[in-house]
């Protein structure tokens, strides 16, 4: 048996390196993890069950804990609960060979920094360790700075106001948060975990079972039929637009979204994503993001007429002028909206829900879509009107179209300064406009 690596540092002069506790009933896992961490300069402590782990935590006060879920006597979830009950600041990375989104959500709700599926790559896990320790150090530094000066520069909570010159502060969330629900199109119970990320990361989606990530960029858009879907190297992320709209409005530039296949539809709007981001808190970071300033008019479709049309032109803000014109019972709806921050978005746009027509449900089901549509997560429209709910706004339909557009427009990876004019368009048209802008502005 490899000697306990905690002893390898005892006789070294100077302060001890950070201690990491590895808790797993499999000796092979403990050995490989311990060796890799020791090579990185950490002092490694090992425990083969939950009971030993709790005693070592009390005695050694480790800087971080790597914790297996499935162990005899005291399982990992209970160990996590006790760790967070005694010292909520201790970062814990949960690992499991039999996990799922429910396990990940439970662990994150209890305060785990991250959830990693076995088998994992040592390089990938070391990256998570680095992020967890960095986040803990930033929290400690931010707390000390807050006591000395409020607000603290470079690591303060913010409301998303732009800095002078129109640029945005880079920002992330202050802590991990979770939501679970059902996928609208897959019908499968799903969930998501939002995690803080360092400056320069951008918005990343990660499959919780595969550990593969996809940047939230137009380059990775694979499908736009009834929802915006990303695809990269076999990993799929469906129905991202409502979450992306909330991240856009709250000016979150760096975050990791861990999920499985499809973002939950929740109540069909972005309101619960607003709640989630507000509960997480927004933290401003070092660095700024320059908006993409529209320099001329870009358009798709015929400006005159009644068909689909979308354009963007120079403006001093990001704003949308949308016209929707369906046959009765919906009729014609028009709204102009200026995105000025999270408050107006939450009040005017976020509550607007996904809608669909009763006559389309059967057709959608035949192609495997809308399997998760229920009476409480979308607006169903029949021949005589809405059949399943009361509208939140008289013009809720056009507001939801603007919601989708705000989400899709964030796929250029930075805010846009321009006015969008749209008529009867959807995700396919939104993404086509983004690609037109991207291609026209590429260096030649």
C-alpha positions as a Markdown table, in Angstrom:
| # | Residue | x | y | z |
|---|---|---|---|---|
| 1 | Unk | 0.0 | 0.0 | 0.0 |
| 2 | Unk | 1.3 | 3.5 | -0.9 |
| 3 | Unk | 2.2 | 5.4 | 2.3 |
| 4 | Unk | -0.2 | 8.1 | 3.4 |
| 5 | Unk | 0.9 | 11.1 | 1.4 |
| 6 | Unk | 0.1 | 13.4 | 4.3 |
| 7 | Unk | 3.4 | 12.2 | 5.9 |
| 8 | Unk | 5.5 | 13.1 | 2.8 |
| 9 | Unk | 5.5 | 16.8 | 3.7 |
| 10 | Unk | 5.8 | 16.7 | 7.5 |
| 11 | Unk | 9.6 | 17.1 | 7.7 |
| 12 | Unk | 9.8 | 19.8 | 5.0 |
| 13 | Unk | 10.8 | 23.3 | 6.3 |
| 14 | Unk | 8.4 | 26.2 | 6.0 |
| 15 | Unk | 4.6 | 26.2 | 6.0 |
| 16 | Unk | 2.8 | 23.1 | 5.0 |
| 17 | Unk | 1.2 | 23.1 | 1.5 |
| 18 | Unk | -2.6 | 23.0 | 1.3 |
| 19 | Unk | -4.1 | 19.7 | 2.4 |
| 20 | Unk | -6.6 | 17.9 | 0.3 |
| 21 | Unk | -8.7 | 15.1 | 1.7 |
| 22 | Unk | -9.6 | 12.2 | -0.7 |
| 23 | Unk | -12.5 | 10.1 | 0.5 |
| 24 | Unk | -13.2 | 6.9 | -1.4 |
| 25 | Unk | -13.6 | 3.3 | -0.5 |
| 26 | Unk | -11.7 | 2.2 | -3.6 |
| 27 | Unk | -8.0 | 2.0 | -2.9 |
| 28 | Unk | -7.1 | 2.4 | -6.5 |
| 29 | Unk | -9.0 | 5.8 | -6.7 |
| 30 | Unk | -7.3 | 7.0 | -3.6 |
| 31 | Unk | -3.9 | 6.0 | -4.8 |
| 32 | Unk | -4.2 | 7.5 | -8.3 |
| 33 | Unk | -5.7 | 10.7 | -7.0 |
| 34 | Unk | -3.3 | 11.0 | -4.2 |
| 35 | Unk | -0.3 | 10.6 | -6.5 |
| 36 | Unk | -1.5 | 13.1 | -9.0 |
| 37 | Unk | -2.3 | 15.7 | -6.3 |
| 38 | Unk | 1.0 | 15.2 | -4.5 |
| 39 | Unk | 2.8 | 15.7 | -7.8 |
| 40 | Unk | 1.1 | 19.1 | -8.0 |
| 41 | Unk | 2.5 | 20.0 | -4.6 |
| 42 | Unk | -0.5 | 19.3 | -2.4 |
| 43 | Unk | -0.4 | 17.5 | 0.9 |
| 44 | Unk | -2.8 | 14.6 | 0.5 |
| 45 | Unk | -4.9 | 12.9 | 3.3 |
| 46 | Unk | -6.8 | 9.8 | 2.6 |
| 47 | Unk | -10.0 | 8.3 | 4.1 |
| 48 | Unk | -11.7 | 5.0 | 3.0 |
| 49 | Unk | -15.1 | 5.7 | 4.6 |
| 50 | Unk | -17.2 | 8.6 | 5.8 |
| 51 | Unk | -16.5 | 8.0 | 9.5 |
| 52 | Unk | -12.7 | 8.3 | 9.0 |
| 53 | Unk | -13.3 | 11.3 | 6.8 |
| 54 | Unk | -15.2 | 13.2 | 9.4 |
| 55 | Unk | -12.5 | 12.6 | 12.0 |
| 56 | Unk | -9.8 | 13.7 | 9.7 |
| 57 | Unk | -11.7 | 16.9 | 8.7 |
| 58 | Unk | -12.0 | 17.8 | 12.4 |
| 59 | Unk | -8.3 | 17.2 | 13.0 |
| 60 | Unk | -6.6 | 18.4 | 9.7 |
| 61 | Unk | -8.9 | 21.2 | 8.5 |
| 62 | Unk | -8.2 | 20.4 | 4.8 |
| 63 | Unk | -8.4 | 23.2 | 2.2 |
| 64 | Unk | -10.6 | 20.9 | 0.0 |
| 65 | Unk | -12.4 | 17.6 | 0.1 |
| 66 | Unk | -12.8 | 15.2 | -2.8 |
| 67 | Unk | -15.7 | 12.9 | -1.8 |
| 68 | Unk | -17.2 | 9.7 | -3.2 |
| 69 | Unk | -20.9 | 9.3 | -3.0 |
| 70 | Unk | -21.2 | 5.5 | -2.6 |
| 71 | Unk | -19.5 | 4.4 | 0.6 |
| 72 | Unk | -20.4 | 2.0 | 3.5 |
| 73 | Unk | -21.6 | 3.1 | 6.9 |
| 74 | Unk | -21.9 | 6.9 | 6.1 |
| 75 | Unk | -22.6 | 7.7 | 2.5 |
| 76 | Unk | -21.1 | 10.7 | 0.7 |
| 77 | Unk | -24.3 | 12.8 | 0.8 |
| 78 | Unk | -24.4 | 12.5 | 4.6 |
| 79 | Unk | -20.7 | 13.4 | 4.9 |
| 80 | Unk | -21.3 | 16.4 | 2.7 |
| 81 | Unk | -24.2 | 17.5 | 4.8 |
| 82 | Unk | -22.1 | 17.3 | 8.0 |
| 83 | Unk | -19.1 | 19.1 | 6.4 |
| 84 | Unk | -21.3 | 22.0 | 5.3 |
| 85 | Unk | -23.1 | 22.0 | 8.6 |
| 86 | Unk | -19.8 | 22.5 | 10.6 |
| 87 | Unk | -17.9 | 24.7 | 8.0 |
| 88 | Unk | -19.8 | 25.9 | 4.9 |
| 89 | Unk | -16.6 | 27.5 | 3.5 |
| 90 | Unk | -14.8 | 24.1 | 2.9 |
| 91 | Unk | -15.0 | 23.4 | -0.8 |
| 92 | Unk | -16.1 | 19.8 | -1.6 |
| 93 | Unk | -15.9 | 18.1 | -5.0 |
| 94 | Unk | -18.2 | 15.1 | -5.2 |
| 95 | Unk | -17.3 | 12.1 | -7.4 |
| 96 | Unk | -19.6 | 9.2 | -8.3 |
| 97 | Unk | -19.6 | 6.2 | -10.7 |
| 98 | Unk | -23.4 | 5.8 | -10.5 |
| 99 | Unk | -24.6 | 9.4 | -10.5 |
| 100 | Unk | -27.3 | 11.2 | -12.4 |
| 101 | Unk | -28.7 | 14.7 | -12.6 |
| 102 | Unk | -30.8 | 14.1 | -9.4 |
| 103 | Unk | -27.6 | 13.1 | -7.4 |
| 104 | Unk | -25.8 | 16.2 | -8.8 |
| 105 | Unk | -28.6 | 18.5 | -7.9 |
| 106 | Unk | -28.8 | 17.1 | -4.4 |
| 107 | Unk | -25.1 | 17.5 | -3.9 |
| 108 | Unk | -25.0 | 21.0 | -5.3 |
| 109 | Unk | -28.0 | 22.1 | -3.1 |
| 110 | Unk | -26.1 | 20.9 | -0.1 |
| 111 | Unk | -23.1 | 23.1 | -1.1 |
| 112 | Unk | -20.8 | 20.9 | -3.3 |
| 113 | Unk | -18.6 | 23.0 | -5.5 |
| 114 | Unk | -18.8 | 20.5 | -8.4 |
| 115 | Unk | -20.0 | 17.0 | -9.3 |
| 116 | Unk | -17.7 | 14.8 | -11.4 |
| 117 | Unk | -18.6 | 11.5 | -13.0 |
| 118 | Unk | -16.4 | 8.4 | -12.8 |
| 119 | Unk | -14.4 | 7.5 | -14.8 |
| 120 | Unk | -12.8 | 10.9 | -15.0 |
| 121 | Unk | -9.6 | 12.2 | -16.4 |
| 122 | Unk | -7.0 | 13.2 | -13.8 |
| 123 | Unk | -6.2 | 16.3 | -15.9 |
| 124 | Unk | -9.9 | 17.3 | -15.8 |
| 125 | Unk | -10.3 | 16.7 | -12.1 |
| 126 | Unk | -7.1 | 18.7 | -11.4 |
| 127 | Unk | -8.7 | 21.6 | -13.3 |
| 128 | Unk | -11.8 | 21.4 | -11.1 |
| 129 | Unk | -9.5 | 21.3 | -8.0 |
| 130 | Unk | -7.7 | 24.5 | -9.2 |
| 131 | Unk | -11.1 | 26.2 | -9.8 |
| 132 | Unk | -12.4 | 25.3 | -6.4 |
| 133 | Unk | -9.3 | 26.5 | -4.5 |
| 134 | Unk | -9.2 | 29.7 | -6.6 |
| 135 | Unk | -12.9 | 30.4 | -5.8 |
| 136 | Unk | -12.4 | 29.8 | -2.1 |
| 137 | Unk | -9.4 | 32.2 | -2.1 |
| 138 | Unk | -11.4 | 34.8 | -4.0 |
| 139 | Unk | -14.3 | 34.5 | -1.5 |
| 140 | Unk | -11.9 | 34.9 | 1.4 |
| 141 | Unk | -10.2 | 37.9 | -0.2 |
| 142 | Unk | -13.5 | 39.5 | -1.1 |
| 143 | Unk | -14.8 | 39.0 | 2.5 |
| 144 | Unk | -11.7 | 40.7 | 3.9 |
| 145 | Unk | -11.9 | 43.5 | 1.4 |
| 146 | Unk | -15.5 | 44.1 | 2.2 |
| 147 | Unk | -14.7 | 44.7 | 5.8 |
| 148 | Unk | -12.0 | 47.2 | 4.9 |
| 149 | Unk | -13.9 | 49.0 | 2.1 |
| 150 | Unk | -17.4 | 48.6 | 0.8 |
| 151 | Unk | -17.8 | 47.9 | -2.1 |
| 152 | Unk | -14.6 | 46.1 | -2.8 |
| 153 | Unk | -13.1 | 46.8 | -6.3 |
| 154 | Unk | -12.8 | 43.9 | -8.8 |
| 155 | Unk | -14.8 | 41.4 | -6.8 |
| 156 | Unk | -18.0 | 43.1 | -5.8 |
| 157 | Unk | -21.6 | 42.2 | -6.2 |
| 158 | Unk | -23.1 | 44.2 | -9.1 |
| 159 | Unk | -26.4 | 45.0 | -10.7 |
| 160 | Unk | -25.1 | 44.8 | -14.2 |
| 161 | Unk | -24.6 | 48.5 | -14.9 |
| 162 | Unk | -22.2 | 49.2 | -17.7 |
| 163 | Unk | -18.9 | 50.9 | -17.0 |
| 164 | Unk | -18.0 | 54.2 | -18.7 |
| 165 | Unk | -17.6 | 54.0 | -22.4 |
| 166 | Unk | -20.4 | 51.3 | -22.8 |
| 167 | Unk | -18.2 | 48.3 | -21.9 |
| 168 | Unk | -19.4 | 45.7 | -19.4 |
| 169 | Unk | -17.5 | 44.5 | -16.4 |
| 170 | Unk | -16.8 | 40.8 | -16.7 |
| 171 | Unk | -18.9 | 39.0 | -14.1 |
| 172 | Unk | -19.9 | 35.6 | -12.8 |
| 173 | Unk | -22.2 | 34.3 | -10.0 |
| 174 | Unk | -21.1 | 34.3 | -6.4 |
| 175 | Unk | -22.0 | 30.6 | -5.7 |
| 176 | Unk | -23.3 | 27.5 | -7.4 |
| 177 | Unk | -27.1 | 27.1 | -7.7 |
| 178 | Unk | -29.4 | 24.4 | -9.1 |
| 179 | Unk | -32.8 | 24.0 | -10.8 |
| 180 | Unk | -34.6 | 20.9 | -11.9 |
| 181 | Unk | -37.6 | 20.3 | -14.0 |
| 182 | Unk | -38.6 | 18.7 | -17.3 |
| 183 | Unk | -37.3 | 19.1 | -20.8 |
| 184 | Unk | -40.0 | 20.6 | -23.1 |
| 185 | Unk | -39.1 | 18.6 | -26.2 |
| 186 | Unk | -37.5 | 15.4 | -24.7 |
| 187 | Unk | -40.1 | 15.0 | -21.9 |
| 188 | Unk | -37.3 | 13.7 | -19.7 |
| 189 | Unk | -36.8 | 14.9 | -16.1 |
| 190 | Unk | -33.7 | 17.1 | -16.2 |
| 191 | Unk | -31.9 | 19.9 | -14.4 |
| 192 | Unk | -29.0 | 22.3 | -14.4 |
| 193 | Unk | -26.3 | 23.5 | -12.2 |
| 194 | Unk | -24.8 | 27.0 | -12.6 |
| 195 | Unk | -21.2 | 27.4 | -11.3 |
| 196 | Unk | -18.9 | 30.5 | -11.1 |
| 197 | Unk | -16.1 | 30.7 | -13.6 |
| 198 | Unk | -13.0 | 32.9 | -13.8 |
| 199 | Unk | -12.6 | 35.9 | -16.1 |
| 200 | Unk | -12.3 | 35.2 | -19.8 |
| 201 | Unk | -14.1 | 31.9 | -19.6 |
| 202 | Unk | -17.4 | 32.9 | -21.3 |
| 203 | Unk | -20.6 | 30.9 | -21.0 |
| 204 | Unk | -20.0 | 27.1 | -21.2 |
| 205 | Unk | -22.5 | 24.2 | -21.2 |
| 206 | Unk | -21.2 | 20.9 | -19.9 |
| 207 | Unk | -22.7 | 17.4 | -20.1 |
| 208 | Unk | -22.9 | 16.1 | -16.5 |
| 209 | Unk | -22.3 | 12.5 | -17.6 |
| 210 | Unk | -19.7 | 13.0 | -20.3 |
| 211 | Unk | -17.8 | 16.1 | -18.9 |
| 212 | Unk | -17.6 | 17.6 | -22.4 |
| 213 | Unk | -18.2 | 21.3 | -22.8 |
| 214 | Unk | -19.7 | 23.4 | -25.5 |
| 215 | Unk | -19.2 | 27.2 | -25.7 |
| 216 | Unk | -22.4 | 29.2 | -26.0 |
| 217 | Unk | -21.5 | 30.5 | -29.4 |
| 218 | Unk | -23.3 | 30.7 | -32.8 |
| 219 | Unk | -20.5 | 28.5 | -34.3 |
| 220 | Unk | -21.9 | 25.5 | -32.3 |
| 221 | Unk | -25.6 | 26.0 | -33.1 |
| 222 | Unk | -26.9 | 22.8 | -34.7 |
| 223 | Unk | -30.6 | 23.1 | -34.8 |
| 224 | Unk | -33.2 | 25.9 | -34.5 |
| 225 | Unk | -36.5 | 24.0 | -35.0 |
| 226 | Unk | -38.8 | 25.1 | -32.1 |
| 227 | Unk | -35.7 | 25.7 | -29.8 |
| 228 | Unk | -32.0 | 26.6 | -30.1 |
| 229 | Unk | -29.7 | 23.6 | -29.8 |
| 230 | Unk | -25.9 | 23.4 | -29.5 |
| 231 | Unk | -23.8 | 20.5 | -30.7 |
| 232 | Unk | -20.1 | 19.7 | -30.4 |
| 233 | Unk | -18.3 | 16.3 | -30.6 |
| 234 | Unk | -21.3 | 14.2 | -29.9 |
| 235 | Unk | -22.6 | 16.4 | -27.0 |
| 236 | Unk | -26.0 | 18.1 | -27.4 |
| 237 | Unk | -27.6 | 20.9 | -25.4 |
| 238 | Unk | -31.2 | 21.7 | -26.3 |
| 239 | Unk | -33.5 | 24.6 | -25.4 |
| 240 | Unk | -31.0 | 27.1 | -24.2 |
| 241 | Unk | -32.7 | 30.3 | -25.2 |
| 242 | Unk | -34.6 | 31.2 | -22.0 |
| 243 | Unk | -31.5 | 30.7 | -19.8 |
| 244 | Unk | -29.3 | 32.6 | -22.3 |
| 245 | Unk | -31.8 | 35.5 | -22.3 |
| 246 | Unk | -31.6 | 35.7 | -18.5 |
| 247 | Unk | -27.8 | 35.6 | -18.6 |
| 248 | Unk | -27.8 | 38.4 | -21.2 |
| 249 | Unk | -30.2 | 40.6 | -19.2 |
| 250 | Unk | -28.2 | 40.1 | -15.9 |
| 251 | Unk | -24.9 | 40.7 | -17.7 |
| 252 | Unk | -23.3 | 37.4 | -16.7 |
| 253 | Unk | -20.3 | 36.8 | -18.9 |
| 254 | Unk | -18.6 | 33.8 | -17.2 |
| 255 | Unk | -20.5 | 30.8 | -16.0 |
| 256 | Unk | -20.6 | 27.0 | -16.3 |
| 257 | Unk | -23.9 | 25.4 | -17.0 |
| 258 | Unk | -23.9 | 21.7 | -16.1 |
| 259 | Unk | -26.9 | 19.8 | -17.5 |
| 260 | Unk | -28.0 | 16.6 | -19.2 |
| 261 | Unk | -29.3 | 16.9 | -22.8 |
| 262 | Unk | -31.9 | 19.7 | -22.4 |
| 263 | Unk | -32.3 | 22.8 | -20.2 |
| 264 | Unk | -35.5 | 22.4 | -18.1 |
| 265 | Unk | -38.5 | 24.3 | -19.5 |
| 266 | Unk | -39.7 | 25.2 | -15.9 |
| 267 | Unk | -42.9 | 27.3 | -16.4 |
| 268 | Unk | -42.1 | 28.1 | -20.0 |
| 269 | Unk | -40.7 | 31.5 | -19.3 |
| 270 | Unk | -37.4 | 32.9 | -18.0 |
| 271 | Unk | -38.8 | 34.1 | -14.7 |
| 272 | Unk | -37.4 | 31.2 | -12.6 |
| 273 | Unk | -34.0 | 31.7 | -14.2 |
| 274 | Unk | -34.1 | 35.3 | -13.0 |
| 275 | Unk | -34.9 | 33.9 | -9.5 |
| 276 | Unk | -31.9 | 31.5 | -9.8 |
| 277 | Unk | -29.5 | 34.2 | -10.8 |
| 278 | Unk | -30.7 | 36.6 | -8.1 |
| 279 | Unk | -30.3 | 33.8 | -5.5 |
| 280 | Unk | -26.7 | 33.2 | -6.7 |
| 281 | Unk | -25.7 | 36.8 | -6.8 |
| 282 | Unk | -23.7 | 38.6 | -9.4 |
| 283 | Unk | -20.0 | 39.3 | -8.8 |
| 284 | Unk | -18.0 | 41.7 | -10.9 |
| 285 | Unk | -14.6 | 40.6 | -12.0 |
| 286 | Unk | -11.4 | 42.1 | -13.2 |
| 287 | Unk | -11.6 | 42.9 | -16.9 |
| 288 | Unk | -14.2 | 44.3 | -19.3 |
| 289 | Unk | -16.2 | 43.1 | -22.3 |
| 290 | Unk | -16.6 | 45.4 | -25.2 |
| 291 | Unk | -19.9 | 45.3 | -27.0 |
| 292 | Unk | -20.2 | 44.5 | -30.7 |
| 293 | Unk | -21.3 | 47.9 | -32.1 |
| 294 | Unk | -23.3 | 47.5 | -35.2 |
| 295 | Unk | -21.8 | 49.7 | -37.9 |
| 296 | Unk | -24.5 | 49.4 | -40.7 |
| 297 | Unk | -27.8 | 47.7 | -41.5 |
| 298 | Unk | -27.8 | 43.9 | -41.8 |
| 299 | Unk | -31.1 | 42.3 | -42.9 |
| 300 | Unk | -32.7 | 39.1 | -44.0 |
| 301 | Unk | -36.0 | 38.9 | -45.9 |
| 302 | Unk | -38.1 | 41.5 | -47.6 |
| 303 | Unk | -38.6 | 44.8 | -45.6 |
| 304 | Unk | -42.0 | 45.5 | -47.2 |
| 305 | Unk | -44.7 | 42.9 | -47.0 |
| 306 | Unk | -46.0 | 40.6 | -44.4 |
| 307 | Unk | -43.5 | 37.7 | -44.5 |
| 308 | Unk | -40.6 | 36.9 | -42.2 |
| 309 | Unk | -38.1 | 39.7 | -41.9 |
| 310 | Unk | -35.3 | 40.6 | -39.5 |
| 311 | Unk | -32.7 | 43.3 | -39.5 |
| 312 | Unk | -30.3 | 45.1 | -37.2 |
| 313 | Unk | -29.0 | 48.7 | -37.5 |
| 314 | Unk | -26.8 | 51.1 | -35.5 |
| 315 | Unk | -28.2 | 52.3 | -32.2 |
| 316 | Unk | -26.9 | 53.5 | -28.8 |
| 317 | Unk | -28.3 | 50.4 | -27.0 |
| 318 | Unk | -29.6 | 46.9 | -27.6 |
| 319 | Unk | -33.3 | 47.2 | -28.4 |
| 320 | Unk | -35.9 | 45.2 | -30.3 |
| 321 | Unk | -38.9 | 46.2 | -32.3 |
| 322 | Unk | -41.0 | 43.1 | -33.0 |
| 323 | Unk | -44.2 | 42.6 | -34.9 |
| 324 | Unk | -46.2 | 39.3 | -34.7 |
| 325 | Unk | -49.2 | 38.8 | -36.9 |
| 326 | Unk | -51.1 | 35.5 | -36.5 |
| 327 | Unk | -54.7 | 34.7 | -37.5 |
| 328 | Unk | -57.3 | 35.0 | -34.8 |
| 329 | Unk | -57.5 | 34.3 | -31.9 |
| 330 | Unk | -53.9 | 35.8 | -31.5 |
| 331 | Unk | -54.1 | 38.5 | -34.1 |
| 332 | Unk | -51.5 | 41.3 | -34.5 |
| 333 | Unk | -49.2 | 42.3 | -31.7 |
| 334 | Unk | -46.3 | 44.8 | -31.7 |
| 335 | Unk | -43.8 | 45.8 | -29.0 |
| 336 | Unk | -40.7 | 47.9 | -28.8 |
| 337 | Unk | -38.3 | 47.0 | -25.9 |
| 338 | Unk | -35.0 | 48.4 | -24.8 |
| 339 | Unk | -32.8 | 46.1 | -22.8 |
| 340 | Unk | -31.4 | 48.3 | -20.0 |
| 341 | Unk | -30.8 | 45.7 | -17.3 |
| 342 | Unk | -32.3 | 43.0 | -15.2 |
| 343 | Unk | -35.1 | 44.9 | -13.6 |
| 344 | Unk | -37.1 | 45.8 | -16.7 |
| 345 | Unk | -36.3 | 42.4 | -18.2 |
| 346 | Unk | -37.7 | 40.6 | -15.2 |
| 347 | Unk | -40.9 | 42.8 | -15.1 |
| 348 | Unk | -41.6 | 43.1 | -18.8 |
| 349 | Unk | -40.1 | 40.2 | -20.8 |
| 350 | Unk | -39.1 | 37.3 | -18.5 |
| 351 | Unk | -42.6 | 36.2 | -17.4 |
| 352 | Unk | -43.8 | 35.7 | -21.1 |
| 353 | Unk | -44.2 | 31.9 | -21.7 |
| 354 | Unk | -43.6 | 29.6 | -24.6 |
| 355 | Unk | -46.8 | 29.1 | -26.7 |
| 356 | Unk | -48.1 | 26.6 | -29.2 |
| 357 | Unk | -51.2 | 25.7 | -31.1 |
| 358 | Unk | -53.3 | 22.7 | -30.2 |
| 359 | Unk | -53.4 | 21.6 | -33.8 |
| 360 | Unk | -49.6 | 21.4 | -33.9 |
| 361 | Unk | -49.2 | 19.2 | -30.8 |
| 362 | Unk | -49.8 | 16.0 | -32.7 |
| 363 | Unk | -47.4 | 17.0 | -35.5 |
| 364 | Unk | -44.7 | 17.8 | -33.0 |
| 365 | Unk | -45.2 | 14.5 | -31.2 |
| 366 | Unk | -44.7 | 12.6 | -34.5 |
| 367 | Unk | -41.2 | 14.1 | -34.8 |
| 368 | Unk | -40.3 | 13.6 | -31.2 |
| 369 | Unk | -40.8 | 17.2 | -30.0 |
| 370 | Unk | -43.0 | 18.7 | -27.2 |
| 371 | Unk | -43.0 | 15.4 | -25.3 |
| 372 | Unk | -42.7 | 17.4 | -22.0 |
| 373 | Unk | -45.3 | 19.9 | -22.8 |
| 374 | Unk | -47.8 | 20.2 | -20.0 |
| 375 | Unk | -50.7 | 22.4 | -19.1 |
| 376 | Unk | -48.5 | 24.4 | -16.7 |
| 377 | Unk | -45.4 | 25.0 | -18.8 |
| 378 | Unk | -46.7 | 26.6 | -22.0 |
| 379 | Unk | -49.6 | 28.5 | -23.5 |
| 380 | Unk | -51.9 | 26.3 | -25.6 |
| 381 | Unk | -53.9 | 28.1 | -28.2 |
| 382 | Unk | -57.0 | 26.6 | -29.7 |
| 383 | Unk | -59.4 | 27.8 | -32.4 |
| 384 | Unk | -61.3 | 30.0 | -29.9 |
| 385 | Unk | -58.4 | 31.2 | -27.8 |
| 386 | Unk | -56.1 | 30.1 | -25.0 |
| 387 | Unk | -57.3 | 26.8 | -23.5 |
| 388 | Unk | -55.2 | 26.1 | -20.5 |
| 389 | Unk | -54.2 | 29.3 | -18.6 |
| 390 | Unk | -54.7 | 33.0 | -18.1 |
| 391 | Unk | -52.3 | 35.3 | -20.0 |
| 392 | Unk | -49.8 | 37.3 | -17.9 |
| 393 | Unk | -49.9 | 40.1 | -20.5 |
| 394 | Unk | -52.4 | 40.9 | -23.2 |
| 395 | Unk | -49.5 | 40.7 | -25.6 |
| 396 | Unk | -47.7 | 37.9 | -24.0 |
| 397 | Unk | -47.0 | 36.2 | -27.4 |
| 398 | Unk | -44.9 | 39.0 | -28.8 |
| 399 | Unk | -43.1 | 39.4 | -25.5 |
| 400 | Unk | -42.0 | 35.8 | -25.6 |
| 401 | Unk | -40.7 | 36.3 | -29.1 |
| 402 | Unk | -38.6 | 39.1 | -27.8 |
| 403 | Unk | -37.4 | 36.9 | -24.9 |
| 404 | Unk | -36.2 | 34.2 | -27.4 |
| 405 | Unk | -34.5 | 36.8 | -29.5 |
| 406 | Unk | -32.6 | 38.3 | -26.5 |
| 407 | Unk | -31.4 | 34.8 | -25.7 |
| 408 | Unk | -30.3 | 34.0 | -29.2 |
| 409 | Unk | -28.5 | 37.3 | -29.7 |
| 410 | Unk | -26.2 | 36.5 | -26.8 |
| 411 | Unk | -24.6 | 33.7 | -28.9 |
| 412 | Unk | -22.1 | 36.1 | -30.4 |
| 413 | Unk | -20.3 | 35.8 | -27.1 |
| 414 | Unk | -20.6 | 39.4 | -26.1 |
| 415 | Unk | -23.3 | 42.1 | -25.9 |
| 416 | Unk | -24.6 | 43.8 | -29.0 |
| 417 | Unk | -25.2 | 47.5 | -29.5 |
| 418 | Unk | -27.9 | 47.8 | -32.2 |
| 419 | Unk | -31.6 | 47.9 | -32.9 |
| 420 | Unk | -33.3 | 44.7 | -34.1 |
| 421 | Unk | -36.4 | 45.0 | -36.2 |
| 422 | Unk | -38.2 | 41.6 | -36.6 |
| 423 | Unk | -41.5 | 40.4 | -38.1 |
| 424 | Unk | -42.8 | 36.8 | -37.7 |
| 425 | Unk | -39.3 | 35.4 | -37.1 |
| 426 | Unk | -38.0 | 32.6 | -34.9 |
| 427 | Unk | -34.8 | 30.9 | -33.8 |
| 428 | Unk | -33.7 | 30.0 | -37.4 |
| 429 | Unk | -34.0 | 33.7 | -38.5 |
| 430 | Unk | -32.3 | 35.0 | -35.3 |
| 431 | Unk | -29.3 | 32.7 | -35.8 |
| 432 | Unk | -29.1 | 33.5 | -39.6 |
| 433 | Unk | -28.8 | 37.2 | -38.6 |
| 434 | Unk | -26.0 | 36.4 | -36.1 |
| 435 | Unk | -24.1 | 34.5 | -38.8 |
| 436 | Unk | -24.5 | 37.3 | -41.2 |
| 437 | Unk | -23.1 | 39.8 | -38.7 |
| 438 | Unk | -20.2 | 37.4 | -37.8 |
| 439 | Unk | -19.2 | 36.7 | -41.3 |
| 440 | Unk | -19.4 | 40.3 | -42.4 |
| 441 | Unk | -17.1 | 41.5 | -39.6 |
| 442 | Unk | -14.5 | 38.8 | -39.9 |
| 443 | Unk | -11.1 | 40.1 | -40.9 |
| 444 | Unk | -10.4 | 39.5 | -44.6 |
